[in-house]
Every structure is written in C-alpha cells, then in structure tokens.
C-alpha cells in the first residue's frame, strides 16, 4: 500500500492531524485519538504501534528520541506527509476537552505550535544516522501528567512535561517485573535487527508504564493497573506479529537488497584496489630484511615470482570477502528490518557462489598455495555474515584493528614475502671472495623480456655470470643436488623462457684468476620464467 493510498484512511488522517505542528509519543497519540467522534472502534490500542510503524515505513512519519527527564520516542510528520495533507487541506486535530480529561478530538483551524525540545535522530540506514536507546529496562522517571493530554482547544502539548506522581515502572514498584517480562517476550518473538529490538522494547515499556500510571491515578491499585495495561496491548506474540507485518514492507526489502548488493560490489572493488598496497610494500620490506640480514651476517633473498604476487592479491581478497559479508548482510538486515538470521543462509550461500565464480577465473600460475588462498575467499565471506556490521556499530574497534594488523603482517611476511636463506658457498668449487659479502648482482630486464646482469663488486679481471638451477628446501634455497655445472654462462642478454625449466636460478658473478681458480664476487636468486597463468578452475580440473 503506498503512502498516498494509506494516508486516505480515517485513522491515518487522524494521526496526521494530531501531529500537525507538534511531536507526540505513541502514548500521547493514543490519548489524543483514544476518544472522540469517529475514532473509537477504528483504532485499538493493540494496533497503535503497528500503525505508527507502518506509517513510518511509508515515510509519512519519523521517530526521534528525546532526552530529558524521561527518554521518549516521539513522532513527527515528514515532508511527504505535510505535502500530502496540505494538498488536501487537512486541518490539525485539537482537543475539545478540559484539563484532566482525556479530551475529545475536534477540528481546529488554528495551527498548534508546541515548545519543541532537542531531539536525537533515530536510525536512518540509508544516511547512516543511528541511535541506541540508553535503557533496555522500562524507564523509571515520572510519566507526563494526564493534564497535558487533555488540554483545552487551542492549547499546546508540551513534550516531556512530567508530574510528581510515582511511576509504576520503577524497579521497586508493583508491575515493573510484569512489564519487563512482557517486553522480553515481545523481543524474543520479533524478527527485527538488534537496534530495532532495543527501540521497540523501550517504546512499548514506556507505553505500558505510562498507561499503568494513568490507571493508578484513576483510582486503581498498581497490580490491577499493570494487568489492565498489559491486556490492552494483547498477547506479546500477537503484537509481535503485527509489528513485524508493519515493519517488513516490500519497499524496505527492495531497498535493502539494492544496498546489500552495492555494499558487496563496493567492498569487492575496494579490496581489489587495496591489494595493490601489499604488492607495493612487500618488495621494499623484503629488501629491508635482506639488508638487515647482511648486517647480521645472514644471506637472505625473496623470490619475487608471479605466484608470489598473485598470492598477495588472493589473501587481500580473502580479507575483503570477510568485510563484504559483514557489511552487506548488516545493511540488508537493518534496512529491511529483519534479524540477521532471517537472511544469513541465503545471502551467505549466494554471496559465496558469486565469490567462487570470481576467484575461479583468477590466475593461479599452477601454484597450490595460490589456489588454496583463492578458494578460501568464499569461506571468508560466509564467516563475515556471522558478524554483520550494522549502522549503529563501528567497523573499527581496538581489538578489530589489532587483528587486522596481525592479518596484514601475515599477508606481508608469511605467504607474500617468502623470505629464504641461502649459503653463498653452495656452488661447488666457488668460494665467496673475502670482503665482498655486501656485493650483489644487478638484474637488468629489457623491453623484449630478456635479461642481462651487472655487479657492484669491485673485482679485478673479467667477471662472467653463471646460472645454476636452484630449488627451495623449506626456508632455504639450494643449488640443485644433481647440478655439477652451470646451465648457462651469460655473455649477453638471455631469455629465461628458453632455459631448461626451473623454479629459481642461482645467478653468480664469477671471477677466474690466471691459474683458473674460481671466486664468487656477487650473487642473486632469480625466479625462473613463470608458467602460464591458467586459472584456479583450470588447475582444479587438471588435478581432480
């Protein structure tokens, strides 16, 4: 039902009229409309809040929380409702009663201009505004006196004005426990996000407390007053179903799905962009570690292969997948006014399927570690849906930042850095020249993809560059056990793709003396030509 159609009903028109020029709580709206010609019989007290929530869902009303002697949620007309009521020349609704009476609604052509108090805005998931009621138990401050609810025609209703009568909602007053049990039963039945559950619980508790107080002032004992107040709202389960029906609108669901999809796509794009950070940072960190290792007398290297680079993207994508699940489900549930569990299974499985389709077409370079990391991304998305981020929650907490920092360190140093140690004397018959431990080989790559080499060593005589096949054994790079001679001696630019297959090459600058003695003056570990990129799907097909 659209707002234009819904606002034509007598109940909706009466609520709009009552709110012209003033903000009222649900309890005040009920006493404003609870008696008078044409209203009784159309709106029951049990239907009050479902009606208010429906009008709020249709963007005709907006709820705000007022801070004062008593925390109250009050409703105001939106621009849409004011525009529609102005088009139809609907006058504001005023009392024809006397102070102390519930009054009788009538029509007053004079606008009502109450004294407004500062408001804290209620949640608007689309704008990101949020509010969490400060109390989960029924509030204990005195409720408004009935004299404020039955003002004479033309007078104003003052939100937040309180009487000195004792409240039925205090923890030491009869009825407090019964109202708390009713609110707990209501919340346990409702399928709403956590923030909305808190707000509904607070608002219904306030209403019951105010109603019980009004009945006590009418002469009823506290227990009877509380019982009658509860009876007026009906069973908690029935009220919960009505509230859910009012909150779960098709418009909200459609907006929630659109927002969830946008969050999914936005987070995916964001983390793909952020994947460039470890790719850019890790080489510098690797060089720093290599330099520090040389100072400590260690010989370290980083094998910068295509597999290494791709693995950086894959792990960053896993982090992004977790963020995608957390953000998208949080907004989906909050905007649609459903609990997280209502959408989790379908959203988690659907999002994981999309993530799987994405990672299966990414290159893996036949590296099992890259494939395993890519396949972890859909699982990370599912894990993220179990901790959704709502509009009233911070994405960045101290524990969360610590965990994120540790994860990024793992991304940089464990699978990305691939820091290895090697023995410079590992080449048979080629000892390292004394005093040249800090010299190294410079790899020069040309535009055609070929390589040649130079060295920083101040060596006398001719220096040649030998390429020995190497392999990794745990955290060490060693010369292939079967190698007895270099695979090639570089005298000009070489193309690694034309060399025998090898994962790494041990490039050593060798100086020969006149007597034929070989001395290594500098060396470097170079990754071999990367295999064809292939995809994770192709790798799985070939290995299953």
C-alpha positions in Angstrom: 0.0 0.0 0.0 1.5 3.3 -1.0 1.6 6.3 1.3 -0.8 8.2 -0.9 -3.4 5.5 -0.5 -2.7 4.7 3.2 -3.0 8.3 4.3 -6.6 8.5 3.0 -7.8 6.2 5.8 -9.6 7.9 8.7 -7.1 6.5 11.3 -4.1 7.7 9.2 -5.7 11.1 8.6 -6.4 11.5 12.3 -2.8 10.7 13.2 -1.5 13.1 10.7 -3.9 15.7 12.0 -2.8 15.1 15.6 0.9 15.6 14.6 0.4 18.8 12.7 2.7 21.3 14.4 3.8 19.0 17.3 5.8 15.9 18.1 3.9 13.3 20.2 4.9 9.9 21.7 2.8 6.9 20.9 1.2 7.1 24.4 0.2 10.8 23.7 -1.1 10.0 20.3 -3.3 7.2 21.8 -4.8 9.6 24.4 -5.2 12.2 21.7 -7.2 9.9 19.5 -8.5 7.4 22.1 -11.8 9.1 22.4 -14.0 11.4 20.3 -16.3 11.1 17.3 -15.4 8.7 14.6 -12.1 7.3 16.1 -13.2 4.7 18.7 -13.8 1.4 17.1 -11.4 2.0 14.3 -8.1 2.0 16.1 -7.4 -0.3 19.1 -4.5 0.3 21.5 -3.0 -3.0 20.3 -3.0 -1.7 16.7 -1.5 1.7 17.7 2.2 0.9 17.3 1.8 -1.4 14.2 0.0 1.6 12.6 2.7 4.0 13.6 5.4 1.7 12.3 3.6 1.2 9.1 3.3 5.0 8.5 7.0 5.3 9.4 7.8 2.6 6.8 5.8 4.5 4.2 7.9 7.7 5.0 4.9 9.6 6.4 6.2 9.6 10.0 9.7 9.8 11.5 10.5 8.8 15.0 13.0 10.7 17.2 14.3 10.1 20.7 14.1 13.0 23.1 16.5 13.2 26.0 15.1 14.9 29.2 13.6 13.8 32.5 12.3 10.9 30.5 13.7 9.3 27.4 10.8 9.2 25.0 10.4 8.4 21.3 8.2 11.0 19.6 6.8 11.0 16.1 6.7 13.9 13.7 5.4 14.3 10.2 7.8 14.0 7.3 7.8 16.4 4.4 6.0 13.8 2.4 3.1 13.7 4.9 2.9 17.5 5.2 2.8 17.9 1.4 0.0 15.4 1.0 -2.0 16.8 3.9 -1.5 20.4 2.5 -2.7 19.3 -0.9 -6.0 18.0 0.7 -6.3 21.0 3.1 -6.4 18.8 6.1 -6.6 20.9 9.3 -4.7 19.9 12.5 -6.6 17.9 15.1 -7.2 19.6 18.5 -8.9 18.8 21.8 -12.5 19.8 22.8 -11.9 18.7 26.4 -11.0 20.2 29.8 -7.8 19.8 31.7 -7.6 16.4 33.5 -9.9 14.7 30.9 -8.7 12.5 28.1 -10.5 15.0 25.9 -12.4 14.7 22.7 -10.7 15.2 19.4 -12.1 18.0 17.3 -11.1 20.2 14.4 -9.2 23.4 14.9 -8.2 25.7 12.1 -5.5 27.3 14.3 -2.2 25.6 14.0 -0.7 24.1 17.1 2.9 25.2 17.8 4.3 23.3 20.8 7.6 24.1 22.5 10.0 21.6 21.0 12.9 20.0 22.7 16.2 19.0 21.2 16.0 15.6 19.5 18.4 12.9 18.8 17.6 11.4 15.5 16.5 7.8 15.2 18.1 5.4 12.7 18.1 6.1 9.1 20.1 3.2 7.5 20.4 5.0 4.1 22.1 8.0 5.6 24.0 6.2 8.3 22.5 8.1 11.2 21.9 5.9 14.3 20.7 5.9 17.9 20.6 3.3 20.6 18.1 3.9 23.4 20.1 4.3 26.6 17.9 2.0 28.7 16.7 -1.5 28.0 14.5 -1.7 31.1 11.3 0.2 31.5 12.2 3.8 32.3 11.6 4.9 35.8 11.1 8.7 35.5 7.6 10.1 36.2 5.4 10.0 33.0 3.5 13.0 31.7 0.5 14.0 33.7 -2.9 13.5 32.2 -3.5 17.2 32.3 -1.0 17.6 29.4 -3.0 15.0 27.5 -6.3 16.8 27.8 -5.5 20.4 27.1 -8.3 22.8 26.0 -8.8 23.6 22.4 -6.0 25.8 21.0 -3.6 24.9 23.8 -0.3 23.2 23.1 1.0 19.9 24.3 4.4 20.1 25.9 6.5 17.1 25.2 8.5 15.8 28.2 6.5 17.6 30.9 6.1 15.3 33.9 4.0 15.1 37.0 5.2 14.2 40.5 3.1 11.1 40.8 5.0 7.9 41.5 5.6 5.7 38.5 4.5 2.1 38.0 7.7 1.4 36.1 10.2 1.8 38.9 12.1 -1.3 39.9 10.6 -1.1 43.4 7.1 -0.6 42.2 4.5 -3.3 41.6 4.2 -4.0 37.9 7.8 -3.4 36.9 8.6 -7.1 36.7 5.4 -7.8 34.7 6.2 -5.1 32.2 9.7 -6.4 31.9 8.5 -9.9 31.3 6.1 -8.7 28.6 8.8 -6.7 26.9 11.2 -9.7 27.0 8.5 -12.0 25.5 7.9 -9.4 22.7 11.5 -9.1 21.9 12.0 -12.8 21.9 9.3 -13.2 19.2 10.2 -10.3 17.0 12.2 -10.8 13.8 14.0 -7.4 13.8 17.6 -6.2 13.9 19.2 -5.8 17.3 18.9 -2.0 17.3 15.2 -2.1 16.4 14.6 -4.7 19.1 16.0 -2.3 21.7 13.9 0.6 20.4 10.7 -1.4 20.3 11.3 -2.8 23.8 12.0 0.7 25.2 8.9 2.2 23.5 6.5 -0.5 24.4 7.8 -0.5 28.0 7.3 3.3 28.2 3.8 3.0 26.9 2.9 0.3 29.4 4.4 2.3 32.2 2.5 5.4 31.2 -0.8 3.5 30.8 -0.4 1.9 34.2 0.4 5.2 35.9 -2.7 6.8 34.3 -4.9 4.0 35.5 -3.4 4.2 39.0 -4.2 7.9 39.1 -7.7 7.0 38.2 -8.0 5.0 41.4 -6.9 1.5 40.5 -4.3 -0.4 42.6 -0.9 -0.9 41.0 -1.3 -4.6 40.2 -4.7 -4.1 38.6 -3.4 -1.1 36.7 -0.5 -3.0 35.3 -2.6 -6.0 34.4 -5.1 -3.8 32.5 -2.3 -2.0 30.7 -0.9 -5.3 29.5 -4.4 -6.6 28.5 -4.9 -3.5 26.3 -1.9 -4.4 24.2 -2.9 -8.0 24.0 -0.6 -11.1 23.9 3.1 -10.3 23.2 3.2 -12.8 20.4 0.2 -11.3 18.7 1.6 -7.8 19.0 5.0 -9.0 17.7 3.3 -10.4 14.5 1.5 -7.1 13.9 4.7 -5.1 14.4 6.6 -7.4 12.0 3.9 -7.1 9.4 4.2 -3.3 9.7 8.0 -3.3 9.5 8.6 -5.9 6.8 7.5 -3.9 3.8 8.3 -4.7 0.2 9.8 -1.3 -0.3 12.2 -1.8 2.6 13.1 -5.3 1.3 13.9 -4.0 -2.2 15.9 -1.1 -0.8 17.8 -3.4 1.5 18.7 -5.8 -1.4 19.9 -2.9 -3.5 22.0 -1.6 -0.7 23.4 -5.1 0.1 24.4 -5.6 -3.5 26.0 -2.2 -3.6 27.9 -2.9 -0.4 29.1 -6.2 -1.9 30.3 -4.7 -5.1 31.8 -1.7 -3.3 33.8 -3.8 -0.9 35.0 -6.1 -3.6 36.3 -3.2 -5.7 37.8 -1.5 -2.6 39.8 -4.6 -1.5 40.9 -5.3 -5.1 42.3 -1.8 -5.1 43.8 -2.3 -1.6 45.5 -5.4 -2.8 48.0 -3.1 -4.6 49.3 -2.0 -1.2 51.0 -5.2 -0.1 52.2 -5.7 -3.7 53.8 -2.3 -3.5 55.0 -2.6 0.1 56.3 -6.1 0.3 59.3 -5.7 -2.1 60.6 -2.8 0.0 60.1 -4.7 3.2 61.9 -7.7 1.6 64.8 -5.5 0.6 65.0 -4.1 4.1 65.1 -7.6 5.6 67.8 -8.7 3.2 69.9 -5.6 4.2 69.4 -6.3 7.9 70.3 -9.9 7.3 73.6 -8.9 5.7 74.4 -6.7 8.7 73.8 -9.8 10.9 75.9 -12.0 8.6 72.9 -13.8 7.1 72.3 -14.3 3.4 68.6 -13.8 2.7 66.6 -13.5 -0.5 63.0 -13.0 -1.7 61.9 -15.0 -4.7 59.7 -12.4 -6.5 57.7 -14.7 -8.8 54.3 -14.3 -10.4 52.9 -16.8 -7.9 54.2 -14.6 -5.1 52.4 -11.5 -6.5 49.2 -13.3 -7.2 49.1 -14.7 -3.7 49.2 -11.2 -2.3 46.0 -10.4 -4.2 44.4 -13.7 -3.2 44.9 -13.1 0.6 43.8 -9.5 0.4 40.7 -10.7 -1.4 40.0 -13.1 1.4 40.1 -10.2 3.9 37.8 -8.2 1.6 35.4 -11.1 1.3 35.0 -11.1 5.1 34.3 -7.4 5.0 31.8 -7.9 2.2 29.8 -10.4 4.2 29.9 -8.3 7.3 28.9 -5.1 5.6 26.3 -6.4 3.1 24.3 -8.6 5.5 24.4 -5.9 8.1 22.8 -3.3 5.8 20.4 -5.9 4.3 19.0 -6.8 7.7 18.9 -3.3 9.1 17.2 -1.6 6.2 14.7 -4.5 5.7 14.1 -4.6 9.5 14.8 -8.3 9.7 17.1 -10.1 12.1 20.5 -11.3 10.8 19.4 -14.9 10.8 16.4 -14.2 8.5 18.7 -13.7 5.5 22.0 -15.2 6.6 21.8 -18.6 4.9 20.5 -17.4 1.5 22.8 -14.3 1.5 25.8 -16.3 2.6 25.4 -19.0 0.1 24.5 -16.6 -2.7 27.4 -14.3 -2.0 29.8 -17.3 -1.6 28.7 -18.6 -5.0 29.5 -15.2 -6.6 32.9 -15.1 -4.8 33.6 -18.6 -6.0 32.8 -17.6 -9.6 35.1 -14.6 -9.3 38.1 -16.5 -7.8 37.8 -19.5 -10.2 38.7 -17.2 -13.2 41.6 -15.5 -11.5 45.1 -16.6 -12.5 46.9 -19.1 -10.2 50.1 -19.9 -12.1 49.7 -23.5 -11.1 50.7 -22.7 -7.5 48.7 -24.8 -4.9 49.1 -22.1 -2.3 47.5 -19.5 -4.5 44.7 -21.9 -5.4 44.0 -22.7 -1.8 44.0 -19.0 -0.8 41.6 -18.1 -3.6 39.2 -20.9 -2.6 39.3 -19.6 1.0 37.6 -16.3 -0.2 34.0 -17.7 -0.4 34.5 -19.2 3.1 35.7 -15.9 4.4 32.5 -14.3 3.0 30.4 -16.8 4.9 32.3 -16.2 8.1 31.7 -12.4 7.7 27.9 -12.9 7.7 28.1 -14.3 11.2 29.4 -11.0 12.5 27.4 -8.4 10.4 28.2 -4.7 10.8 25.1 -2.6 11.5 24.6 1.1 11.0 24.9 1.7 14.8 28.2 -0.2 15.1 31.7 0.9 14.4 33.7 -1.1 11.8 36.9 -0.2 13.6 37.4 -1.3 17.2 40.7 -1.7 19.0 40.6 -5.5 19.0 39.5 -5.4 15.4 42.4 -3.2 14.4 44.8 -5.4 16.2 43.5 -8.5 14.4 43.6 -6.7 11.1 47.2 -5.6 11.7 48.2 -9.2 12.5 46.5 -10.5 9.4 48.2 -7.9 7.3 51.6 -8.9 8.8 50.8 -12.4 7.9 50.0 -11.3 4.4 53.2 -9.4 4.0 55.7 -11.7 5.8 54.4 -15.2 5.6 53.0 -16.1 2.2 53.9 -12.8 0.4 57.5 -12.2 1.5 58.6 -15.8 1.0 61.9 -14.9 2.7 64.6 -17.6 2.1 68.1 -18.1 3.3 71.0 -19.4 1.2 74.6 -20.4 1.5 76.8 -18.3 -0.8 79.4 -21.1 -0.8 76.8 -23.6 -2.0 78.1 -23.6 -5.6 80.7 -26.4 -6.0 84.2 -25.1 -6.2 83.2 -21.4 -6.0 84.1 -19.8 -2.7 83.0 -16.3 -1.9 85.6 -13.6 -2.3 86.8 -12.2 1.0 85.4 -8.7 1.9 82.8 -8.7 -0.8 79.9 -10.0 1.2 77.9 -6.9 0.5 78.3 -7.0 -3.3 75.3 -8.2 -5.3 74.2 -8.9 -8.8 72.0 -6.3 -10.6 69.4 -7.9 -12.9 68.6 -5.7 -15.9 65.4 -6.6 -17.7 64.9 -5.4 -21.3 61.6 -4.5 -23.0 61.7 -7.7 -25.0 61.7 -9.7 -21.8 65.3 -10.8 -21.9 67.8 -10.2 -19.1 71.5 -9.3 -18.6 73.5 -8.8 -15.5 76.0 -6.5 -13.8 77.6 -6.3 -10.4 78.6 -3.8 -7.8 81.7 -5.8 -6.9 85.0 -4.0 -7.5 86.6 -7.1 -8.9 89.7 -7.2 -10.9 89.8 -9.1 -14.2 86.9 -10.5 -16.2 83.6 -11.4 -14.5 81.2 -13.9 -16.0 77.6 -14.6 -14.9 76.7 -18.2 -14.4 73.1 -19.5 -13.9 72.8 -22.6 -11.8 69.4 -24.3 -11.3 68.2 -23.9 -7.8 65.3 -25.2 -5.7 63.8 -24.4 -2.3 64.0 -26.8 0.6 61.9 -25.5 3.4 63.2 -22.0 4.3 66.4 -22.5 2.3 67.4 -22.0 -1.4 70.0 -24.6 -2.5 71.6 -25.5 -5.8 70.0 -28.5 -7.4 71.7 -31.6 -5.9 72.2 -33.1 -9.4 73.8 -29.9 -10.8 77.6 -30.2 -11.4 77.9 -27.3 -13.8 76.1 -24.1 -14.6 73.2 -24.4 -17.0 74.4 -21.3 -18.9 77.2 -18.8 -18.8 75.8 -15.3 -19.6 77.8 -13.4 -22.1 74.9 -11.4 -23.4 71.2 -10.9 -22.8 69.3 -14.2 -22.1 65.7 -15.2 -22.3 64.6 -17.2 -19.3 61.8 -18.8 -21.2 64.3 -20.6 -23.4 66.2 -22.1 -20.5 65.5 -25.5 -19.1 62.6 -25.4 -16.6 63.5 -24.4 -13.1 61.6 -22.6 -10.4 64.6 -20.5 -9.3 68.0 -19.7 -10.7 71.2 -19.1 -8.8 72.9 -16.3 -10.6 76.6 -15.9 -9.5 79.2 -13.4 -10.7 82.4 -15.5 -11.1 85.9 -14.2 -11.4 88.6 -16.5 -12.7 92.2 -16.0 -11.8 95.1 -16.7 -14.1 95.6 -20.1 -12.5 91.9 -20.9 -13.2 90.7 -20.5 -9.6 87.0 -19.6 -9.4 85.8 -16.9 -6.9 82.2 -15.8 -6.4 82.2 -12.0 -6.1 78.4 -11.5 -6.0 75.2 -13.5 -6.4 71.4 -13.3 -6.5 68.5 -15.7 -6.5 66.2 -15.1 -9.5 62.8 -16.7 -10.1 62.5 -18.7 -13.3 60.1 -18.0 -16.1 56.6 -18.2 -14.7 54.3 -20.9 -16.0 51.2 -20.0 -18.0 48.8 -18.0 -15.7 46.0 -20.6 -16.1 43.0 -20.2 -13.7 42.1 -21.7 -10.4 39.3 -23.6 -12.3 41.8 -24.9 -14.8 44.1 -26.0 -12.0 41.3 -27.8 -10.2 40.2 -29.6 -13.4 43.7 -30.8 -14.1 44.3 -32.1 -10.6 40.9 -33.6 -9.8 
